Amino acid sequence: MALAIAALHSRSGPALGSLFLVGGFAALDTTALDSALEVLRTRSGSDRLVMVISHLHAVAEAVDDVLLVERTAAGSSALWLTPDEREELAQADLASGLQALAR
């Protein structure tokens, strides 16, 4: 999938850059995760595509465009999230984590 998106993105011109990161964020503590996401934000721009594939909802909260892919009984589904849906996903994660800590 990353190669296909890079190919589509490169049609915009030869100076276009792409960076794809898959996973790796789960091992980071909160401070390191925030630092890593800040670096990615500064590296992205009008002539660069930064794509992150992650199961962490905290990563989804930190980026503008989120494609949520979920496995279903009938296969996979994909949905672009609105900013409100992205916030709802992050809040559900937070509530879930707090409930786990209370146990």
Helices and strands as residue ranges (DSSP letters): H 2-10, E 17-22, H 30-43, E 48-53, H 57-62, E 67-72, E 75-80, H 83-102
